[in-house]
């Protein structure tokens, strides 16, 4: 939850302090270079670690019937790809500009596809767990909306603006915060039950 909030605060603040970029047109990746770029790259890596922690936590918390390695694997691959975007943007633009362009886009596309697909699959698994079933409607609706927005952004030129990409990222990170909140509540409930 802290990693998600930290990312939203840093990424949101940069929309205000980076007067050299048009927040409506510039993608969030453009903020990785230039002033405050190191802070955002670091925050990307923290978010990547957050995704892994959340994925492992959800996998451990769900009942054996509801567990699946697919969401866990997709989240972890997406997290590695997200970290790849940040780490690659720290030195590749100067060292290998042509390779950087390919590497950045490959990692970004992989991160978006793996995380949104992982969200849909993880939400689908919630319905198989008695405790998590109550979260299924919101999780499924939210994750499918993120998945649809990703494809809308990618395939429909009017939705290709930077603000649409930022909206998608914000919705994904809010979903992560929500998943962390549910996980914390489930863990707290288990601790209280164990003490009784």
C-alpha atoms as an extended CHARMM CRD file, in Angstrom:
* protein
*
       196  EXT
         1         1  UNK       CA              0.0000000000        0.0000000000        0.0000000000  PROA      1               0.0000000000
         2         2  UNK       CA              2.8550000000        2.3620000000        0.8240000000  PROA      2               0.0000000000
         3         3  UNK       CA              4.6140000000        1.6290000000       -2.4600000000  PROA      3               0.0000000000
         4         4  UNK       CA              1.4370000000        2.3910000000       -4.4390000000  PROA      4               0.0000000000
         5         5  UNK       CA              0.7590000000        5.6550000000       -2.5910000000  PROA      5               0.0000000000
         6         6  UNK       CA              4.4070000000        6.7160000000       -2.9280000000  PROA      6               0.0000000000
         7         7  UNK       CA              4.3250000000        6.1100000000       -6.6650000000  PROA      7               0.0000000000
         8         8  UNK       CA              1.1150000000        8.0990000000       -7.1290000000  PROA      8               0.0000000000
         9         9  UNK       CA              2.5040000000       11.0090000000       -5.0940000000  PROA      9               0.0000000000
        10        10  UNK       CA              5.8060000000       11.1510000000       -6.9830000000  PROA      10              0.0000000000
        11        11  UNK       CA              4.2860000000       10.6760000000      -10.4520000000  PROA      11              0.0000000000
        12        12  UNK       CA              1.5040000000       13.1630000000       -9.6900000000  PROA      12              0.0000000000
        13        13  UNK       CA              3.9000000000       15.7780000000       -8.3180000000  PROA      13              0.0000000000
        14        14  UNK       CA              6.0520000000       15.5770000000      -11.4200000000  PROA      14              0.0000000000
        15        15  UNK       CA              3.0620000000       16.6370000000      -13.5120000000  PROA      15              0.0000000000
        16        16  UNK       CA              3.2170000000       19.9590000000      -11.6700000000  PROA      16              0.0000000000
        17        17  UNK       CA              6.9740000000       20.5750000000      -11.4400000000  PROA      17              0.0000000000
        18        18  UNK       CA              7.9920000000       19.5290000000      -14.9690000000  PROA      18              0.0000000000
        19        19  UNK       CA              6.9480000000       22.6280000000      -16.8890000000  PROA      19              0.0000000000
        20        20  UNK       CA              9.0540000000       21.4460000000      -19.8550000000  PROA      20              0.0000000000
        21        21  UNK       CA              6.5270000000       18.6790000000      -20.5910000000  PROA      21              0.0000000000
        22        22  UNK       CA              2.8720000000       18.9480000000      -21.5550000000  PROA      22              0.0000000000
        23        23  UNK       CA              1.1330000000       16.6770000000      -19.0510000000  PROA      23              0.0000000000
        24        24  UNK       CA             -1.7170000000       15.9490000000      -21.4650000000  PROA      24              0.0000000000
        25        25  UNK       CA              0.5500000000       14.7650000000      -24.2790000000  PROA      25              0.0000000000
        26        26  UNK       CA              3.6960000000       13.4890000000      -22.5770000000  PROA      26              0.0000000000
        27        27  UNK       CA              3.6990000000        9.8610000000      -21.4800000000  PROA      27              0.0000000000
        28        28  UNK       CA              4.9160000000        9.0740000000      -17.9870000000  PROA      28              0.0000000000
        29        29  UNK       CA              8.0270000000        7.4790000000      -19.4830000000  PROA      29              0.0000000000
        30        30  UNK       CA              9.1510000000       10.8900000000      -20.7340000000  PROA      30              0.0000000000
        31        31  UNK       CA              9.4630000000       11.9970000000      -17.1160000000  PROA      31              0.0000000000
        32        32  UNK       CA             12.1110000000        9.3230000000      -16.5160000000  PROA      32              0.0000000000
        33        33  UNK       CA             14.6830000000       11.5280000000      -18.2430000000  PROA      33              0.0000000000
        34        34  UNK       CA             15.5800000000       15.0920000000      -17.2870000000  PROA      34              0.0000000000
        35        35  UNK       CA             14.8830000000       16.8640000000      -13.9770000000  PROA      35              0.0000000000
        36        36  UNK       CA             13.6530000000       14.5380000000      -11.2280000000  PROA      36              0.0000000000
        37        37  UNK       CA             14.1300000000       11.5540000000      -13.5440000000  PROA      37              0.0000000000
        38        38  UNK       CA             16.2230000000        9.6510000000      -11.0240000000  PROA      38              0.0000000000
        39        39  UNK       CA             13.4850000000       10.0080000000       -8.4000000000  PROA      39              0.0000000000
        40        40  UNK       CA             10.8780000000        8.6130000000      -10.7830000000  PROA      40              0.0000000000
        41        41  UNK       CA             13.1620000000        5.7750000000      -11.9140000000  PROA      41              0.0000000000
        42        42  UNK       CA             13.7280000000        4.8530000000       -8.2650000000  PROA      42              0.0000000000
        43        43  UNK       CA              9.9740000000        4.9740000000       -7.6570000000  PROA      43              0.0000000000
        44        44  UNK       CA              9.4400000000        2.6590000000      -10.6500000000  PROA      44              0.0000000000
        45        45  UNK       CA             11.7590000000        0.1140000000       -9.0160000000  PROA      45              0.0000000000
        46        46  UNK       CA              9.9690000000        0.4700000000       -5.6660000000  PROA      46              0.0000000000
        47        47  UNK       CA              6.6560000000       -0.0930000000       -7.4680000000  PROA      47              0.0000000000
        48        48  UNK       CA              8.1190000000       -3.1850000000       -9.1620000000  PROA      48              0.0000000000
        49        49  UNK       CA              9.0770000000       -4.5930000000       -5.7590000000  PROA      49              0.0000000000
        50        50  UNK       CA              5.5970000000       -3.6990000000       -4.4770000000  PROA      50              0.0000000000
        51        51  UNK       CA              3.9880000000       -5.6840000000       -7.3020000000  PROA      51              0.0000000000
        52        52  UNK       CA              6.0390000000       -8.7660000000       -6.3900000000  PROA      52              0.0000000000
        53        53  UNK       CA              5.2390000000       -8.4450000000       -2.6680000000  PROA      53              0.0000000000
        54        54  UNK       CA              1.5320000000       -8.0590000000       -3.4320000000  PROA      54              0.0000000000
        55        55  UNK       CA              1.5280000000      -11.0120000000       -5.8340000000  PROA      55              0.0000000000
        56        56  UNK       CA              3.2750000000      -13.2880000000       -3.3450000000  PROA      56              0.0000000000
        57        57  UNK       CA              0.9900000000      -12.1130000000       -0.5350000000  PROA      57              0.0000000000
        58        58  UNK       CA             -2.1740000000      -12.7610000000       -2.5360000000  PROA      58              0.0000000000
        59        59  UNK       CA             -0.9230000000      -16.1760000000       -3.6160000000  PROA      59              0.0000000000
        60        60  UNK       CA             -0.1660000000      -17.1160000000       -0.0030000000  PROA      60              0.0000000000
        61        61  UNK       CA             -3.4340000000      -15.7370000000        1.3820000000  PROA      61              0.0000000000
        62        62  UNK       CA             -5.8190000000      -17.4330000000       -1.0450000000  PROA      62              0.0000000000
        63        63  UNK       CA             -7.0680000000      -20.9320000000       -0.3400000000  PROA      63              0.0000000000
        64        64  UNK       CA             -5.4050000000      -23.8130000000       -2.1800000000  PROA      64              0.0000000000
        65        65  UNK       CA             -8.4340000000      -24.1190000000       -4.4630000000  PROA      65              0.0000000000
        66        66  UNK       CA             -8.2130000000      -20.4500000000       -5.4920000000  PROA      66              0.0000000000
        67        67  UNK       CA             -4.4480000000      -20.2910000000       -5.9450000000  PROA      67              0.0000000000
        68        68  UNK       CA             -2.9300000000      -20.1700000000       -9.3930000000  PROA      68              0.0000000000
        69        69  UNK       CA              0.6650000000      -19.7360000000      -10.4710000000  PROA      69              0.0000000000
        70        70  UNK       CA             -0.4270000000      -17.8030000000      -13.5820000000  PROA      70              0.0000000000
        71        71  UNK       CA             -1.2380000000      -14.4370000000      -11.9080000000  PROA      71              0.0000000000
        72        72  UNK       CA              1.8330000000      -14.7310000000       -9.6970000000  PROA      72              0.0000000000
        73        73  UNK       CA              4.0700000000      -15.3740000000      -12.7010000000  PROA      73              0.0000000000
        74        74  UNK       CA              2.4860000000      -12.5880000000      -14.7640000000  PROA      74              0.0000000000
        75        75  UNK       CA              2.8410000000      -10.0630000000      -11.9430000000  PROA      75              0.0000000000
        76        76  UNK       CA              6.4860000000      -11.0020000000      -11.4000000000  PROA      76              0.0000000000
        77        77  UNK       CA              7.3260000000      -10.7820000000      -15.1160000000  PROA      77              0.0000000000
        78        78  UNK       CA              5.5280000000       -7.4320000000      -15.2880000000  PROA      78              0.0000000000
        79        79  UNK       CA              7.4830000000       -6.1880000000      -12.2670000000  PROA      79              0.0000000000
        80        80  UNK       CA             10.8160000000       -7.1960000000      -13.8120000000  PROA      80              0.0000000000
        81        81  UNK       CA              9.8150000000       -5.4450000000      -17.0510000000  PROA      81              0.0000000000
        82        82  UNK       CA              8.8350000000       -2.3050000000      -15.1260000000  PROA      82              0.0000000000
        83        83  UNK       CA             12.1950000000       -2.2710000000      -13.3740000000  PROA      83              0.0000000000
        84        84  UNK       CA             13.7950000000       -2.8260000000      -16.7930000000  PROA      84              0.0000000000
        85        85  UNK       CA             12.1850000000        0.3880000000      -18.0520000000  PROA      85              0.0000000000
        86        86  UNK       CA             13.6290000000        2.3590000000      -15.1510000000  PROA      86              0.0000000000
        87        87  UNK       CA             17.0830000000        0.7860000000      -15.1240000000  PROA      87              0.0000000000
        88        88  UNK       CA             17.4060000000        0.8950000000      -18.9050000000  PROA      88              0.0000000000
        89        89  UNK       CA             16.4660000000        4.5720000000      -18.9870000000  PROA      89              0.0000000000
        90        90  UNK       CA             19.2300000000        5.3810000000      -16.5060000000  PROA      90              0.0000000000
        91        91  UNK       CA             22.1060000000        4.6130000000      -18.8890000000  PROA      91              0.0000000000
        92        92  UNK       CA             20.9410000000        3.1920000000      -22.2300000000  PROA      92              0.0000000000
        93        93  UNK       CA             19.8270000000        6.4880000000      -23.8740000000  PROA      93              0.0000000000
        94        94  UNK       CA             23.4340000000        7.6960000000      -23.9830000000  PROA      94              0.0000000000
        95        95  UNK       CA             25.1870000000        4.3300000000      -24.3640000000  PROA      95              0.0000000000
        96        96  UNK       CA             22.9760000000        2.7460000000      -27.0300000000  PROA      96              0.0000000000
        97        97  UNK       CA             20.1500000000        5.0370000000      -28.1970000000  PROA      97              0.0000000000
        98        98  UNK       CA             18.7450000000        2.6630000000      -30.8460000000  PROA      98              0.0000000000
        99        99  UNK       CA             18.7840000000       -0.3330000000      -28.5230000000  PROA      99              0.0000000000
       100       100  UNK       CA             17.3260000000        1.8490000000      -25.7680000000  PROA      100             0.0000000000
       101       101  UNK       CA             14.2830000000        2.6430000000      -27.9140000000  PROA      101             0.0000000000
       102       102  UNK       CA             13.5960000000       -1.0580000000      -28.5510000000  PROA      102             0.0000000000
       103       103  UNK       CA             14.3650000000       -2.1050000000      -24.9600000000  PROA      103             0.0000000000
       104       104  UNK       CA             12.1900000000        0.6060000000      -23.4240000000  PROA      104             0.0000000000
       105       105  UNK       CA              9.1560000000       -0.1950000000      -25.5770000000  PROA      105             0.0000000000
       106       106  UNK       CA              9.5450000000       -3.9640000000      -25.1410000000  PROA      106             0.0000000000
       107       107  UNK       CA              9.7610000000       -3.6330000000      -21.3620000000  PROA      107             0.0000000000
       108       108  UNK       CA              6.8770000000       -1.1310000000      -21.1850000000  PROA      108             0.0000000000
       109       109  UNK       CA              4.5600000000       -3.2610000000      -23.3320000000  PROA      109             0.0000000000
       110       110  UNK       CA              5.5010000000       -6.3790000000      -21.3540000000  PROA      110             0.0000000000
       111       111  UNK       CA              4.8230000000       -4.6170000000      -18.0420000000  PROA      111             0.0000000000
       112       112  UNK       CA              1.4110000000       -3.3420000000      -19.1390000000  PROA      112             0.0000000000
       113       113  UNK       CA              0.2920000000       -6.6420000000      -20.7060000000  PROA      113             0.0000000000
       114       114  UNK       CA              1.5240000000       -8.8890000000      -17.9110000000  PROA      114             0.0000000000
       115       115  UNK       CA              0.2160000000       -6.7730000000      -15.0380000000  PROA      115             0.0000000000
       116       116  UNK       CA             -3.2450000000       -6.1320000000      -16.5380000000  PROA      116             0.0000000000
       117       117  UNK       CA             -3.6260000000       -9.7810000000      -17.5850000000  PROA      117             0.0000000000
       118       118  UNK       CA             -2.4610000000      -10.8290000000      -14.1180000000  PROA      118             0.0000000000
       119       119  UNK       CA             -5.0820000000       -8.5290000000      -12.5910000000  PROA      119             0.0000000000
       120       120  UNK       CA             -7.8680000000      -10.1370000000      -14.6210000000  PROA      120             0.0000000000
       121       121  UNK       CA             -6.7460000000      -13.6820000000      -13.7800000000  PROA      121             0.0000000000
       122       122  UNK       CA             -6.2150000000      -12.8850000000      -10.0940000000  PROA      122             0.0000000000
       123       123  UNK       CA             -9.6680000000      -11.3180000000       -9.8340000000  PROA      123             0.0000000000
       124       124  UNK       CA            -11.1590000000      -14.4160000000      -11.4580000000  PROA      124             0.0000000000
       125       125  UNK       CA             -9.5080000000      -16.6030000000       -8.8050000000  PROA      125             0.0000000000
       126       126  UNK       CA            -11.0820000000      -14.5510000000       -5.9910000000  PROA      126             0.0000000000
       127       127  UNK       CA            -14.4630000000      -16.1450000000       -6.6710000000  PROA      127             0.0000000000
       128       128  UNK       CA            -13.0590000000      -19.5530000000       -5.6370000000  PROA      128             0.0000000000
       129       129  UNK       CA            -12.1280000000      -18.4020000000       -2.1280000000  PROA      129             0.0000000000
       130       130  UNK       CA            -14.8340000000      -17.9870000000        0.5340000000  PROA      130             0.0000000000
       131       131  UNK       CA            -13.0830000000      -14.9830000000        2.1190000000  PROA      131             0.0000000000
       132       132  UNK       CA            -12.0910000000      -13.2450000000       -1.1150000000  PROA      132             0.0000000000
       133       133  UNK       CA            -15.3110000000      -13.9180000000       -3.0720000000  PROA      133             0.0000000000
       134       134  UNK       CA            -16.8590000000      -10.6710000000       -1.8110000000  PROA      134             0.0000000000
       135       135  UNK       CA            -14.0740000000       -8.7250000000       -3.5820000000  PROA      135             0.0000000000
       136       136  UNK       CA            -14.5930000000      -10.4980000000       -6.8910000000  PROA      136             0.0000000000
       137       137  UNK       CA            -17.1930000000       -8.1120000000       -8.4520000000  PROA      137             0.0000000000
       138       138  UNK       CA            -15.1290000000       -4.9600000000       -7.8860000000  PROA      138             0.0000000000
       139       139  UNK       CA            -11.8010000000       -6.6380000000       -8.6820000000  PROA      139             0.0000000000
       140       140  UNK       CA            -13.1370000000       -8.1880000000      -11.8880000000  PROA      140             0.0000000000
       141       141  UNK       CA            -14.8140000000       -4.9820000000      -13.0800000000  PROA      141             0.0000000000
       142       142  UNK       CA            -11.7670000000       -2.8520000000      -12.2930000000  PROA      142             0.0000000000
       143       143  UNK       CA             -9.2650000000       -5.2410000000      -13.8730000000  PROA      143             0.0000000000
       144       144  UNK       CA            -11.3280000000       -5.7220000000      -17.0450000000  PROA      144             0.0000000000
       145       145  UNK       CA            -11.7000000000       -1.9320000000      -17.3230000000  PROA      145             0.0000000000
       146       146  UNK       CA             -7.9090000000       -1.5400000000      -17.0580000000  PROA      146             0.0000000000
       147       147  UNK       CA             -7.3710000000       -4.2600000000      -19.6530000000  PROA      147             0.0000000000
       148       148  UNK       CA             -9.8760000000       -2.6360000000      -22.0380000000  PROA      148             0.0000000000
       149       149  UNK       CA             -8.3330000000        0.8190000000      -21.5110000000  PROA      149             0.0000000000
       150       150  UNK       CA             -4.8960000000       -0.6010000000      -22.3130000000  PROA      150             0.0000000000
       151       151  UNK       CA             -6.0960000000       -1.8720000000      -25.6910000000  PROA      151             0.0000000000
       152       152  UNK       CA             -8.0670000000        1.2980000000      -26.3500000000  PROA      152             0.0000000000
       153       153  UNK       CA             -4.9200000000        3.3450000000      -25.6790000000  PROA      153             0.0000000000
       154       154  UNK       CA             -2.8350000000        1.0780000000      -27.9030000000  PROA      154             0.0000000000
       155       155  UNK       CA             -5.1820000000        0.6620000000      -30.8520000000  PROA      155             0.0000000000
       156       156  UNK       CA             -7.3510000000        3.7900000000      -31.0870000000  PROA      156             0.0000000000
       157       157  UNK       CA             -5.2860000000        6.8710000000      -32.0950000000  PROA      157             0.0000000000
       158       158  UNK       CA             -7.4810000000        9.4750000000      -30.2970000000  PROA      158             0.0000000000
       159       159  UNK       CA             -6.8690000000        7.5550000000      -27.0410000000  PROA      159             0.0000000000
       160       160  UNK       CA             -3.0980000000        7.4760000000      -27.6130000000  PROA      160             0.0000000000
       161       161  UNK       CA             -2.5000000000       10.6920000000      -25.6800000000  PROA      161             0.0000000000
       162       162  UNK       CA             -0.2380000000       10.7390000000      -22.6390000000  PROA      162             0.0000000000
       163       163  UNK       CA             -3.0610000000       11.5440000000      -20.2460000000  PROA      163             0.0000000000
       164       164  UNK       CA             -4.8520000000        8.3040000000      -21.1960000000  PROA      164             0.0000000000
       165       165  UNK       CA             -1.7010000000        6.3240000000      -20.4420000000  PROA      165             0.0000000000
       166       166  UNK       CA             -1.3510000000        8.1230000000      -17.1080000000  PROA      166             0.0000000000
       167       167  UNK       CA             -5.0050000000        7.3910000000      -16.2910000000  PROA      167             0.0000000000
       168       168  UNK       CA             -4.3790000000        3.7190000000      -17.0130000000  PROA      168             0.0000000000
       169       169  UNK       CA             -1.2910000000        3.6880000000      -14.8030000000  PROA      169             0.0000000000
       170       170  UNK       CA             -3.1900000000        5.4310000000      -12.0010000000  PROA      170             0.0000000000
       171       171  UNK       CA             -6.0460000000        2.9000000000      -12.2170000000  PROA      171             0.0000000000
       172       172  UNK       CA             -3.5770000000       -0.0050000000      -12.0950000000  PROA      172             0.0000000000
       173       173  UNK       CA             -1.7170000000        1.4470000000       -9.0990000000  PROA      173             0.0000000000
       174       174  UNK       CA             -4.9840000000        2.2140000000       -7.2690000000  PROA      174             0.0000000000
       175       175  UNK       CA             -6.0090000000       -1.4060000000       -7.8750000000  PROA      175             0.0000000000
       176       176  UNK       CA             -2.7100000000       -2.4880000000       -6.3290000000  PROA      176             0.0000000000
       177       177  UNK       CA             -3.3670000000       -0.2870000000       -3.3060000000  PROA      177             0.0000000000
       178       178  UNK       CA             -6.8510000000       -1.7810000000       -3.0040000000  PROA      178             0.0000000000
       179       179  UNK       CA             -5.4310000000       -5.3120000000       -3.2710000000  PROA      179             0.0000000000
       180       180  UNK       CA             -2.9150000000       -4.4520000000       -0.5670000000  PROA      180             0.0000000000
       181       181  UNK       CA             -5.7040000000       -3.0950000000        1.6300000000  PROA      181             0.0000000000
       182       182  UNK       CA             -7.7310000000       -6.2810000000        1.1910000000  PROA      182             0.0000000000
       183       183  UNK       CA             -4.6430000000       -8.3660000000        1.8790000000  PROA      183             0.0000000000
       184       184  UNK       CA             -3.8970000000       -6.3820000000        5.0370000000  PROA      184             0.0000000000
       185       185  UNK       CA             -7.4850000000       -6.8030000000        6.2250000000  PROA      185             0.0000000000
       186       186  UNK       CA             -7.3890000000      -10.5450000000        5.5110000000  PROA      186             0.0000000000
       187       187  UNK       CA             -4.0790000000      -10.8560000000        7.3790000000  PROA      187             0.0000000000
       188       188  UNK       CA             -5.4000000000       -8.8220000000       10.3190000000  PROA      188             0.0000000000
       189       189  UNK       CA             -8.5100000000      -10.9970000000       10.4740000000  PROA      189             0.0000000000
       190       190  UNK       CA             -6.3880000000      -14.1530000000       10.5330000000  PROA      190             0.0000000000
       191       191  UNK       CA             -4.2250000000      -12.7120000000       13.3440000000  PROA      191             0.0000000000
       192       192  UNK       CA             -7.2850000000      -11.8100000000       15.4370000000  PROA      192             0.0000000000
       193       193  UNK       CA             -8.7770000000      -15.2730000000       14.8650000000  PROA      193             0.0000000000
       194       194  UNK       CA             -5.4890000000      -16.9220000000       15.8790000000  PROA      194             0.0000000000
       195       195  UNK       CA             -5.3380000000      -14.8920000000       19.1140000000  PROA      195             0.0000000000
       196       196  UNK       CA             -8.8370000000      -16.0050000000       20.0540000000  PROA      196             0.0000000000
